[in-house]
Amino acid sequence: MPGPLFTPLELPCGVVLKNRLAKAAMSDSLGDGAGRPTARQSRLYERWSQGGLG
């Protein structure tokens, strides 16, 4: 049986997370100064998405 970190979690709003590992909002300082994403920022989020969690 998987541990609690890897079991689904339903939030009060009804959204279900497939596990209990999630990325909180943060500032990565990789935008272009006008609030638009850059290629570097896109690569960072791509790497996170390839991790297989969340």
C-alpha positions in Angstrom: 0.0 0.0 0.0 1.4 3.4 -0.9 2.3 5.9 1.8 0.1 9.0 2.3 2.3 11.2 0.2 1.4 9.2 -2.9 -2.4 9.0 -2.3 -5.0 11.4 -3.9 -6.1 14.5 -1.9 -9.3 16.3 -2.6 -9.2 20.0 -1.8 -12.2 21.9 -0.4 -12.9 23.4 -3.8 -13.3 19.9 -5.3 -10.0 19.7 -7.2 -8.3 16.3 -6.7 -4.5 16.2 -6.6 -3.2 12.8 -7.7 -0.7 12.8 -4.8 0.2 15.2 -2.0 3.2 16.7 -3.6 2.5 20.1 -5.1 4.4 23.2 -6.0 3.3 26.4 -4.2 3.3 29.8 -5.9 6.7 31.4 -5.9 8.8 34.0 -7.6 11.5 32.6 -9.9 12.8 36.0 -11.2 13.0 34.7 -14.7 10.3 36.9 -16.3 11.2 39.7 -18.7 10.5 42.6 -16.3 7.1 43.2 -17.9 5.6 40.0 -16.5 6.0 37.9 -19.6 7.6 34.5 -19.5 11.0 33.9 -21.1 12.5 30.9 -22.8 14.5 30.2 -19.6 11.4 30.2 -17.5 9.6 27.9 -19.9 12.5 25.4 -19.7 12.3 25.5 -15.9 8.6 24.6 -15.9 9.2 22.0 -18.5 11.8 20.3 -16.3 9.5 20.4 -13.3 6.7 18.8 -15.4 9.0 16.0 -16.4 9.5 15.0 -12.8 6.4 12.8 -12.8 4.9 14.1 -9.6 1.8 16.3 -9.0 
